[in-house]
Amino acid sequence: MSELRFKVVEEAIRRKAVCLPATEERPSEMFGKNVFDEEKMRKYLPKKTYEALMETMKHGKALSREIADSVASGMKQWAMDMGATHYTHWFQPLTGGTAEKHDAFVEHDGKGGMIEEFSGKLLIQQEPDASSFPSGGIRNTFEARGYSAWDATSPAFIVDTTLCIPTIFIAYTGEALDYKVPLLRSLQAVDRAATDVCHYFDPEVTKVFSYLGWEQEYFLVDEGLYAARPDMVLTGRTLMGHESAKNQQLEDHYFGAIPTRVMSFMKDLEFECWKLGIPVKTRHNEVAPNQFELAPIFEETNLANDHNLLLMSIMKKVARRHSFRVLLHEKPFKGINGSGKHNNWSLGTDTGVNLLSPGKTPQANLQFMTFLVNIMMAVYKHNGLLKASIASATNAHRLGANEAPPAIISIFLGRQISTVLDKMVSSTSDDAIEFDEKTGFKMGGIAHIPELLIDNTDRNRTSPFAFTGNRFEFRAVGSSDNCGGAMTVLNTSVADQLIEFKSQVDDRIARGEAKEAAIFAVLKEYIKECAVIHFDGNGYSDEWKAEAAKRGLDCETSVPLIFDQFVAPSNVGMFTRTGVLSSTELEARAEVKWETYTKKIQIEARVLGDLAINHILPVASRYQSMLLDKVYKMKELFGAKYETIAAQDLVLIEKISGHMAKIQTLTEKMIDARKVANKIENEREKAIAYHNTVAATFDEIRYHIDKLEEVVDNEMWPLPKYRELLFIR
């Protein structure tokens, strides 16, 4: 192998697991150590300030400037006691990641010295340059002002020596420039709408919470091997690489013993998460080699989303300590599983009821079916928009491949729920809605195995939106995504649908129908109307794709065209009715989506072109020259006796020539297509051009490079191969 590749592979083999100092602290003792939570608030804030802040956090009441100053003083003292020297507003711009600008706790004391200071004004509001973040045209270079403002419902935390204050990010003109503002608005919308519907069943309900439990999948790659792959460094994925003889076909990696180096990384990561109040609970090997998963206990959606973004940042830092790099790209390796971020979503009341759990009484079950059917209606009406919320240049590689759900949104319910829906359509409001309890069975002939409880629903890994017993699992979300995008669309869609449902039920009640009869009648009509979104079969089958198209579901696969959903009149109407996003904000988000898609494909095209021309072709040419030199020398030495063997060598030389010619031609075609697309000013049209003419060449170029990898001398090949990248040493 090439000298560089030899060195990085040799170093990867030599690496040892990082030995961390043992900690005597239990997870419960270190949990929230670096978070300004209620315990620290009670300790560092005056009683009046603490009580006022609790009213803000739990009931949304505004804070006075006096109280804000008091909170800032206590927060600063806690942070300094923890060794913090700086503070930052931590926000979520439309880049999809997080942003922060650090300032020290210092001001002039007027006597030639410095004094630590942090006021309520600095806590509540900052002014990042809004023109330097994606804004979809809302902010320009000559209109740079934007504001970050404290989100008091998400606690501040310390990373290293910096106090991080979760904030929203808006333009000087008031429009949202981040993921948090619309998420918070959608949470308020679904709270109001769901609480109103809950009053049909329980007048004591005063608030409905949206809960989220994300499952973060990721790959780990040795740092040295990563550095030797320019495509991974610059795009997050391998743009070329022949599959390894062994990958995931034996399914021996899934839930297998965690490699020592990886376990060391996982332990270190968990310690960091617990200190930051992230309730991580589950860790395991995923199906693909070098792929792993981390999952927490469910939390309120806003906090859960903050924690997921924080996790993605922290895990990259921790990985470096263990000589790893974390890959969050949805499809870093061709031919094996990609990575998702399954969003487990549910609704619960302040009275302790999970609205997506079947109950023990007919009334409780009617409430459960009310929310279940309305969620089905919301997904049915906005299935294209839900797909747009998770669509990206990177997630497009994953959807529909190796256990990822297809790019068609449907709902899986399972046998029992499906049966109940069928019965409801043919029954009357006097018929009770009943669900089977969990049943049990014993393992025949194995007396010491206890009775196992069987859930009411099976699992369908090909469904993008599956009911799993007491929640829905939105499986189509990508591993690098900000969960806030998908959760905003889902919560808003459900809120809008519940508002319509209540209006229809109230109208029937006003006309003299009994409440239960009115609810039942509306639900029956909904079940019939949204039946097309219900599919419990194999989402990978060609038959389903044809059937979904017949049903009128959104089957679009072009990412730029999928983004049209953000500006579709029906979706604009929904967002504006609920107050979650204005038409201006939606148009801006669509512009950002198109622009981001174009830039990512553009970067990949540049990297692929560079690798093809400057790395692959020169190596293939050198190897071909070696073969030609061999043929000439052997003919000179053996004459006619060598003809048969020479013919085989000439076939290989010709094969290499063919692949090299194709790579050269296709790369030039790709570059020309990029030049044409770059001249298009309209962001939507440019993104479509990049999709249709630039990205369309990637697989063809890759095919010929991968074929060369099979025949070119292993010692000469310049890039670490899949067999080296995919197995932790």
C-alpha positions, 0 to 999 in steps of 0.5 A, spaced: 500 500 500 502 507 499 506 509 504 501 514 507 496 509 507 501 504 510 503 509 516 495 510 518 493 503 518 499 501 522 498 507 527 490 505 527 492 498 529 497 500 534 492 504 538 490 502 545 484 504 549 484 510 553 485 509 560 480 514 564 481 515 571 476 511 575 470 515 578 467 513 585 461 518 583 454 514 581 450 517 575 445 519 580 451 523 583 454 527 577 447 528 574 446 535 572 453 537 576 454 542 570 447 545 570 444 551 573 438 546 575 432 547 580 437 545 586 442 550 584 437 556 583 434 555 590 441 555 593 444 561 589 437 565 588 433 569 593 427 566 594 423 571 591 427 571 584 427 563 585 419 563 585 418 568 579 423 564 575 419 558 576 413 561 574 416 563 568 419 556 566 413 552 568 407 557 566 410 562 561 410 568 565 414 574 563 420 576 568 421 583 570 428 587 569 429 587 576 428 579 577 432 578 571 438 582 574 437 577 580 437 571 576 444 573 572 447 575 579 446 568 582 447 564 575 454 568 575 456 566 582 454 559 581 458 559 574 464 562 577 464 557 583 464 552 578 470 555 574 467 558 569 470 565 566 466 566 560 459 566 558 455 565 551 448 565 548 448 558 545 443 558 539 440 554 533 441 557 527 439 555 520 445 551 519 443 545 523 448 546 528 449 550 534 452 557 535 456 561 540 460 567 541 464 567 548 465 573 552 468 574 559 465 576 566 469 582 566 468 590 565 473 596 567 472 597 575 473 605 573 480 604 577 484 601 572 482 594 574 477 589 572 471 586 575 467 580 574 460 582 572 454 579 568 447 583 568 440 581 567 441 585 560 447 581 558 443 574 560 436 576 556 439 579 550 445 579 545 446 581 538 449 576 533 451 578 526 444 575 523 447 576 516 453 571 517 448 566 518 443 563 513 436 567 513 433 566 506 434 573 504 431 576 511 438 579 513 443 582 508 450 584 509 447 591 510 442 589 514 446 585 519 442 586 526 439 580 529 438 578 536 439 572 541 434 572 547 434 567 553 429 561 553 428 560 560 425 554 560 431 550 558 437 551 563 443 554 563 449 549 563 457 549 563 462 546 558 469 547 559 469 554 562 464 557 559 457 558 561 452 556 556 445 560 556 440 557 551 437 562 547 432 563 541 435 567 535 431 572 531 432 578 526 431 585 527 425 585 524 422 579 528 422 573 524 425 567 526 432 565 524 433 559 528 430 552 529 428 553 537 423 559 535 418 555 531 419 549 535 417 553 542 411 556 538 409 549 535 409 546 542 405 552 545 400 551 539 399 543 540 399 545 548 393 549 547 389 545 542 390 538 545 388 541 552 382 544 549 380 537 546 382 533 553 377 537 556 372 533 553 374 527 557 377 531 563 376 538 565 382 538 570 387 538 565 391 545 564 397 543 560 399 538 555 406 536 554 410 534 547 415 529 549 421 526 545 426 521 546 431 521 540 435 515 538 442 517 536 446 513 531 453 514 529 459 511 526 466 511 529 472 511 525 480 511 527 482 518 526 488 517 522 484 513 517 479 519 517 485 524 516 487 520 510 480 520 506 479 527 504 472 525 502 470 524 509 474 530 512 470 535 507 463 531 506 462 527 512 462 520 507 466 516 502 465 518 495 468 512 493 470 505 495 469 498 493 465 494 499 469 490 503 468 482 502 465 482 509 461 488 512 454 487 515 452 480 512 453 476 518 449 481 522 454 479 527 456 486 529 448 488 532 448 488 539 455 484 539 460 485 545 462 493 544 470 493 542 474 496 548 476 502 545 469 504 543 467 502 550 472 507 553 469 512 549 462 511 551 463 511 558 467 517 557 461 520 553 456 518 558 460 521 564 460 528 560 452 527 558 450 526 565 454 532 568 450 536 563 443 533 565 443 529 559 439 522 561 443 517 556 441 510 558 442 506 552 448 504 548 449 498 543 452 496 537 448 497 531 447 493 525 453 496 520 460 495 523 463 501 526 456 503 527 453 505 534 447 508 538 446 512 544 439 513 547 436 517 553 430 517 557 424 521 554 424 529 556 420 535 554 421 536 547 424 543 547 429 540 552 430 534 549 432 537 542 437 542 546 440 536 549 441 532 542 444 538 539 449 538 545 450 531 545 452 531 538 457 537 539 460 533 546 461 526 542 465 530 537 470 532 542 470 526 546 471 522 540 478 526 539 480 524 546 480 517 544 483 518 537 476 517 533 472 521 529 464 521 529 461 520 523 454 523 523 452 523 516 446 519 514 450 514 509 458 515 510 459 508 507 455 505 501 452 498 501 451 498 509 446 501 513 446 509 514 444 512 521 438 515 523 435 519 529 429 516 530 424 521 534 419 517 539 414 522 540 408 522 545 403 527 548 402 527 556 397 531 560 399 535 567 395 530 570 399 524 568 396 521 562 399 519 556 394 521 551 397 515 546 396 509 551 390 505 551 386 506 557 382 501 562 375 504 561 371 506 555 372 513 556 379 513 557 380 509 550 375 514 547 380 519 549 386 515 546 382 514 539 381 521 539 388 523 539 390 517 535 386 518 529 387 526 529 394 524 529 393 520 523 389 525 519 395 530 521 400 525 518 395 524 512 394 531 510 401 533 511 405 527 509 409 531 504 411 536 509 413 531 514 417 528 508 420 535 507 422 536 514 427 530 514 429 531 507 436 533 505 442 532 501 445 527 506 439 523 508 437 522 501 442 517 501 439 513 507 432 513 505 429 506 502 436 503 503 438 498 509 433 498 514 431 505 513 424 507 511 422 509 504 421 516 502 414 515 502 410 517 509 405 512 511 403 510 518 404 503 521 399 501 527 399 494 528 394 488 528 390 490 534 389 498 533 387 496 526 382 491 528 379 497 533 379 502 527 375 497 523 370 496 528 369 503 530 367 504 522 362 499 523 359 500 530 355 505 534 357 510 539 354 506 544 359 500 543 365 500 548 372 501 545 376 495 548 383 493 547 387 487 549 391 487 555 398 484 554 398 477 553 403 472 556 406 466 553 412 461 556 417 458 553 415 450 552 420 445 555 424 451 558 421 451 565 426 456 568 424 462 563 419 466 566 413 468 563 414 473 557 409 479 556 407 480 549 406 487 546 399 490 543 403 492 537 409 488 533 414 493 530 415 495 522 422 497 521 420 499 514 415 504 516 417 511 517 412 513 522 410 507 526 405 506 533 409 502 538 404 502 544 404 508 547 408 513 542 409 514 535 416 513 532 418 518 526 424 513 524 425 517 517 429 523 521 436 523 519 442 522 524 445 529 523 438 533 523 436 538 528 430 534 531 427 541 532 425 541 524 421 535 524 418 536 531 415 543 529 412 540 523 409 534 527 406 538 533 404 544 528 400 539 524 397 535 530 395 542 533 392 544 527 388 538 526 385 538 533 383 545 532 379 543 526 376 536 530 374 540 536 370 545 531 367 540 528 365 536 534 362 543 538 358 544 532 355 537 532 354 538 540 351 545 538 346 542 534 343 537 539 348 531 539 351 528 545 358 529 546 360 522 546 356 521 540 359 527 536 366 525 538 365 518 535 361 520 529 367 525 527 372 520 528 368 515 524 369 520 518 376 521 519 378 514 519 375 513 513 378 519 510 385 518 512 385 510 511 390 511 505 396 513 510 395 507 514 400 501 511 402 495 515 406 492 510 413 492 507 415 499 505 421 496 501 416 493 496 415 495 489 408 494 490 407 499 495 411 504 491 405 503 486 400 503 491 402 509 495 402 513 488 395 510 487 393 512 494 395 519 492 401 520 497 407 524 496 412 519 492 417 525 490 424 523 491 428 529 488 430 533 494 429 540 491 422 538 489 420 536 496 422 542 499 416 545 495 412 543 501 414 549 505 411 554 500 405 550 498 399 554 500 395 548 504 402 548 509 403 556 509 395 556 511 396 551 517 403 555 519 400 561 519 393 559 522 397 556 528 402 562 529 408 558 528 411 561 522 409 566 517 409 566 510 415 570 510 419 565 514 417 559 510 419 562 504 426 564 507 426 557 510 425 554 503 430 558 500 435 556 505 434 549 504 435 549 497 441 553 498 444 548 503 442 543 498 446 546 492 452 547 497 453 540 499 452 537 492 457 543 490 462 541 495 461 533 494 462 535 486 469 539 487 472 533 492 470 528 487 473 531 481 479 533 485 480 525 488 478 522 481 483 527 477 489 528 482 489 521 486 486 516 482 487 517 475 495 518 476 495 512 481 492 507 475 496 510 470 502 508 474 500 501 475 498 501 467 505 503 465 508 498 470 504 493 466 506 495 459 513 495 461 512 488 464 509 486 457 514 489 453 520 486 457 517 479 457 516 479 450 523 481 449 525 475 453 521 470 451 518 472 445 512 468 442 512 463 448 509 469 452 503 471 447 498 467 451 500 470 458 501 477 454 494 477 452 491 476 459 495 482 461 493 486 455 486 485 457 487 488 464 491 494 461 485 495 456 480 494 462 484 500 466 484 504 460 477 503 459 475 505 466 480 511 466 477 514 460 470 514 463 472 517 469 476 523 465 469 523 461 464 523 466 468 528 471 469 533 465 461 532 464 460 533 472 465 540 472 461 542 465 454 541 469 456 545 475 459 551 471 452 551 468 448 550 474 452 556 478 450 561 473 443 560 475 440 565 480 434 562 482 436 558 488 430 553 487 432 552 480 439 552 481 438 546 486 434 542 481 440 543 476 445 540 481 440 534 483 439 533 475 445 534 472 451 534 477 449 529 483 446 525 477 454 523 475 456 521 482 454 514 482 457 513 475 464 516 476 464 512 483 463 505 479 469 506 475 473 508 481 471 502 485 472 498 479 479 500 479 480 499 486 479 492 485 485 491 480 490 496 481 496 494 486 493 494 493 500 497 495 499 503 490 492 505 492 492 512 495 486 511 500 484 507 506 479 502 503 473 499 506 476 493 510 480 498 513 475 503 515 470 499 518 473 495 523 475 498 529 483 495 531 
